[in-house]
Amino acid sequence: MDMNFRKSSVVVTLLLAVAGCKSMQSHKEAAEAKPVAIPLAPLEKPADPFFANFYPAPAPKPAHLVLKKGDRLAIIGDSITEQKMYSRIMETYLTVCAPELGVSVRQFGWGGETATGFLARMTNDCLRFNPTIVTTCYGMNDHRYRPYEDAIGDLYRDKQMDIVESFKSHNVAVVLGSPGPVSVGERTGNANIKTNSQALNLNLCTLRNIDVQIANVEQVGFADVFWPMLVAGRTAQIKYGQGYSIAGADGIHPGWAGHLVMAAAFLEGLGLDGEIGSLEIDLANASGKASPGHVFIKGSNGKFQFLSTRYPFYIPADNERTNTTLASGATLIPFQERFNRFTLKVKNPQAARYQIVWGNGTNIYSSAQLTRGINLAEEFKVNPFVDHFKKVDAAVAAKQAFETTQIKTEFHKADFKKHEEEVVAKTEIQRAGLVDAIHKAFVPVTHTFEITAVRDIPPVAK
């Protein structure tokens, strides 16, 4: 590996993102002068003056699916990971939206942790389970909640490189996640963050840029948590008011809205294409067809039945103005369009409009809309998959909760080394039961569309 990369003060200068330390022009030039080892995706910086001092480096994106069939995914990070929210979204998504991959998941969140801290426990907690791919999310604690200093960047770079190189030496693929931002909001509970949010976010942007360069040099994956979250947070304040805090009430730990943005960043970094499935109904001959994961069963008298072994991801129709809901997050990023496309197309419509009843949901569409196709996941918040989805998601939550207990409590007791094999075996039996509960909850779903022509009613004359 390139030791000059680790220690070069030139690199530190190139990455520096803090107003007052270097000129904004030199920082801009530096951000655009990254060594390119893998394809980079250009970033569009909003014209909003809020973003004027930020120069996020172009970020690598996967050209194809990174996950392999049967992968063992480890989700690693600090207290934000230990919240078990973005990790839960990811595992539930992989379970029900991409079951053909057969990916197993463990989360390894540890509150207060830095990249340095994870290195100290990597072998004991993580490598013993032989992961084949990992996502990391450090930087929040590493940035020390103060403006950027060279020492912060130097230490972060070294430890992130150590993590990547250690995993690579064990033949583990890596998707290096950037830190997220702190919140800029009137209701941010942490006084330091409320007062210094701009400087702290410039620091975190610098650490993000360091992660970009590590990903390029080491030829590993990258998940951009920082920039989409910063943009989403600003978007939310414009839409919903300055009190909206994308990183939660304390300005650090997001609610469900922020965690949806985070999960999307990692799904992007893992190369998921977001295609849940396509269903097609032909009204002329009461027939249908479906993409893999779905099977057309029968059609007659305007009723069309399918069997699905892939679910759409469930975003409840909750309050969109609060950072505590997935629904809010889905208004800030194109999650449904990018990761939750479950399309229904109707061929040979004869009427101008049709009513579609699907489970407990009812909507009316024009024939043109149905011919083009509608995204069922977005159009029907209540659908035949919801109850089944909730059971899987609850089982995932229970398993991830136990993983925190297993790692943080059982594997770090004072006498663990004396009874290591016994403790590992016992806790793995407990975890296996929770994994089995997920598999039992994830069942094929039979569902029916009732399609009825709607007679156009002329408007009442005034």
N, C-alpha and C positions, 0 to 999 in steps of 0.2 A: 504494500500500500504506500501511497505518496505521503511521506512524513512532512514534506514541504507544505502540503495542503493543511496539515494539522497546525503547524506552528507559524506559518507565514503571517506576518503582520499586515501584508498586502491584502490577504483574503479578509482579514478582520475589517480593514478600511473599506474594502469593496462592499462588504455586507452591512456596514454601519447604517442604521436607519433612524438615528435619534436627532431631532432638530437641535441645532446649536453645536453639535459635535463636529459635523462636516457640512459643507454647503449642500443645499438641496440639489443643485445641478450636478455636482460630483456624485452624489448618492444615486441620482437618476441614471447617470451614465454607468455607474457600477452595477446597478441592478440589471441593466441591459447587456452587460458584458460577461455574462456567465459562461463558463466552459460547458459546451453541450456534448454530452455523451449519449443521450437518448432523446427521442423527439420531445420537444417542449410545446406546451399549449400556451399561446399568448393570453395575457390577462387584459380585459377591458376595464380600465379604471373609470368609475363614474365621474362625471363633470362636477359633481357636488364638491364644494370647497372643503368639506369634511375630510376628503381623502387626499388633499393636495400634498401633504408631507409624507405619504406612504408610497413606497416604490417596491411592491412585491415582485420578486423575480419570476419570470416565466416558469411554469411548473411542468414536470414530466407527467404524462398520462399514459396508461397502458393502451396498446394498440389492439389488445385481445383480452380474453378472459384469463386472469391470473390464477384463479383457483383451479385445482385439478380434482378429478373425481376421487372421493375418499380422503380429501385433505383433513388434517387436524389443525384447526385454527385456534391460536392463542391470542386473546385480546388483552393488551398490556397497557397499564397507565397508572395515573395517580388517583386522587379522590374523585375526580370527574369520571374516571372509568369505574371506580368503586361505587358510584351512584347506581350502577347497573341499569342504565337507561339506554344510551346509544348501543351498548353491548347487547342488551336485550332486544332492541329493534333489529340489530344485525342478525342475531341468532334466530329470532322468529322469522325474519325475512328469508334467511337461507333454508330454514326448515320447510316453510310452506310455499314460498315463491320459487325456489330453485331446488326442489327435493331430489332431482335427478343427479345432483352433484354429490349427495351423501356426505356433506361436510359436517364434522363434529366440532363443537366449540367449547372452549373454556375461557372464563374471564379471570384476570389476575390483577384487578385494581387494588391499589394500596394508598390510603389517604396520606397526604403530606409528602409523597415520594417524589424524588428527582431521578434523572437518568442514572446518577451515581448510586442512589439507593437500590434501584432495580438490579444493577450489576452485582451488588452484594448478595442478592437472593436468587439470581437467575438460575443457577444450577439446582439449588434445593427446591425451588418452587415451580419452575417452569420446564427446564430441560428434561427433568425426570419423566415427563409425560410424552416426550418425543414428538413435539409439534412439527408439522411440515411447513407451516406458514404462520407468520405472526403479524399483528398490527401493533404499533406503539403509539403512545400519545403522551409525550413529556414536554416540558418547557414552561408550564404555568408556574410551578414552584422553582424551577431552575432560573427564572428571570428575576427572582428575589423581590418582586413587587417594588421595584425601583427603576429609575432610568438606566439605560444601557451603559455598561462598562466593558472594556476589552476583556477583563477577567471573567465576566459572565459568559461571553461568547466563546472564549478559549476553552473553559471548562465544559460547557455544553457540547461543543464540537467534539472534544476528546471523548467524552463519555458516550455520546451518540454513536461515534465511530466504533468504540469498543463494543457496544451492544450489537451493531450491525455485523461487525467482523466475527464476533463470537457465534452469532446465529449462523452466519454463512459457513463457519468452520464445522458446524453440525448439520450442514446441508438443509438449513431451514430458510425458506424464502421470506423476505422482509418487505412489508409495506410501512414505510416510515411516516407516521402521522405528525403533522405540525401541531404546536399548541394552538388553542383557540384564543380569542381576544378576551380582555376584561370588558365589562359593560360600561357604556357611557350613558348614564341616565339619572334623572332627578331622584329616583327611589333607590339607587344603589346604596346598600346598607353599610358597606365598608368605606369609612371616611377617606382613607388613603387612596383608594381606587377612585372615589368620586372626585377628589381633588386633582389627582395625577393621571387620570385615565389616558390622556393623549400620549404622555411620555411612556407609560407602561405598555401601551399598544404598539408604539414604535419599537420598543425593546422586543416585544413578542414577535413583531414582524421581522425583526432582524434574526431571531432564532428560527423563524419559519424559513427565511432565506438560507440560513445555514443548513437546514434539513434538505432544502432543494439541492444544494450543492453536494451534500453527502450522497443523496440519491443518485445524482449524476455520476459522481466519481466511483461509487460502489456498485453502480448498475442494479439498484434495487428499486422497488416501487415507492410511490409517494402519495399521501393522502393530504390534500390541502384543507385543513380544518379552519385555519385562521382567516383567510380572505373571504370565503363564502359566508362565514359567520359574522365577520365585521360588516360586510355589505348587507346581510340579512338584518342585522341589528339596526343599522341606519335606516333601512327600508321600513322596518317595523315602527321606528320612532316617527317617521314621516306619515305612515298610515294610521298609527294608533296613538301617537302622542309621545312626548319626551320621557314619560315615566316608564316606557317599555324597556326592559332590561334583558337583552338576549342571553346574557350569562347569569341570569338568576338574580334573586333578591340581594345576595351578597356581592354581586358583580363578578363572581368566579364560577359558581356551580349552576349550570343552566337548568331550566325546567324542560318539559317535554318538547317545546318548540325548538330550543337550542340543540337538544339532543337529536332531534330529527335531522337538523342541518349537519350535525357531526356524523350521524350514521350514513347520510347520503354521501359525505366526503369519503368515507371508508368503502362504501359499496362502489363508488366511482374508482377508487384506488385499486379495488380488487377486480375491476373490469366487468362487473355485472351489466348486462345489456338492458335490463328492465322489462323484458318481454314476458308477461305472465301467460299470455295465450291469445289466440284468435278463434272466434266462433263465427260461423256463417250459416244463415238460414235462407232458404229459397222458398218464398211464399207461393210460387207457381206450382211446385210439385210437392210441397210439405216435406222437403228434404233438408239436410244439414251436413256440415262437416266441421272439423276442428283440428287445431294444431296439436303437437305432442303435449301430453299431460291432460288432454280433454278428449272425450269421445261422444259423438252424436249417437243417441239411442233410438229416438223415434220422433215422428211429427205427424199430427193430425188435428183437424178442427181448430187451427190457430194455436195449438199447444206444441212446444218443441222441448224435448228433454235431452239433457246432457249429463255425463258423468265426468267429474273433474278430480284429478289427483294433484293439482296445483291450485293454491288459493291466491286471490289478490290480497295485498296488504290492507289491513283495515285502519282507516283514518276516521274516527268518530266525528259526527257533525256537532262539535263542541264550540264554545266561545272562541272566536278567532282573534279577539283583541287582547288575549292574555298569554303570557309566555309559558303558562302551565299546560297548554294543550298541544297535541299533535296537529290539530286542525289549524292552529295559528302558524306553526312551522310550515305547513303545506301551502300557506299563502305567501310565504317569503322566498321559497325556492320551488322550482317546478318538479316536485317529488313525484306527483302522479304521472306526469308526462314522461319523466326520465326513468323512473324505476317501477312504475305500477300500471303498465299498459295491458289491460284486459279488454280486448276489442270485440264488439259485436257488429257484424255487417248483415244487412237484410237485402236480398236480391229480389227483383221483380215486384216491387210494391205497386199497387194499383190505385190506392187512395192517396190523398194529399198528406194526411197525417195518420199516425197510429199510436194507440196506447199500448204500452208494454208493462205488464205486471211480472215482476221477478221477485220471488219470495214475498216479503211484506212491503216491497217498494213498488210504486206506480209512477211512471213518467209518460209524457206525450212528446213525440218527435215528428218532424216533417219527414217525408219519404226521402228527401235529399240528404238529411242528416243520417238516416239509417243506411242509405246506400254508401255514403262516405265511411261510416262506422262511428260508433260511440265508445268511449272508454267507460266500461261498466264500473270499474273501481272508483271512478270519480263521480259518475252520474248517480249511482245507487249507494248512498251511505249505509242504508240498511239493505242487506242482501242475504242470500241463503248461506253464505260462508261465515257470517259474523259470529254465531254461537260457537262454531267449531274453531274459528280463529282464536277466540278468547280463551278457550280451553288449552290450546297449544301455548299461547302466550303466557298464561298463568303457570303452566308446567315449566316453561323456560325460566320464568322469574324464580320459581322455587329452586330449580337446579343452580342458577347463578348465585342465589343467596347462600346455598350450601357451599359453593366453591369458595366464597369469602371466608366462611367458617373453617373449611378444610385447610386453606392455605394460611390465613392470618392467625388462627387459633391453634389448630392441631399440629401444623408443621413448624410452629415457632414456640412451642412449649419448652421449658427448660430441659426436660428430659427426653425430648423428641429423638435425639440421636441414639439413645439407649434402646428405644422401642420402634425404631424407624420402620422396619418392614411390617411390623404388626399394625402400626398406626396407618400407614399408607394402604395396606390391604383392607383394613376395616373401613376407612373412609371411602375407598374406591367402591366397596360393595354398596355403601349408602348412596353414593353418587350414581352408580349403575341403576339403582331403582328409580332415581329421579329422571335419568335419561330414558328409561323404559316408559315412564309416564308420558314423556313427550311423544314418543313413538305411538303409544296407544291413543293419545289425543288426536293425532294427525290421521284422519280417516278420509276415504274418498267421499265426495259430496255429490249427490244426485240433485239436480235443480232444473226447473222448468220455466220457460218463457211463455207467457200468454200474450199473443199479439192480436189486437183488434183494431180494425179501421175506425177512425173517428170522423163523423160527418161534420164538415165545416159549418159553423154557425156564423152568419153574417153579423157584423157589428150593429148594435142598436142605433138607429138614427137619432141625432140630438134635435 
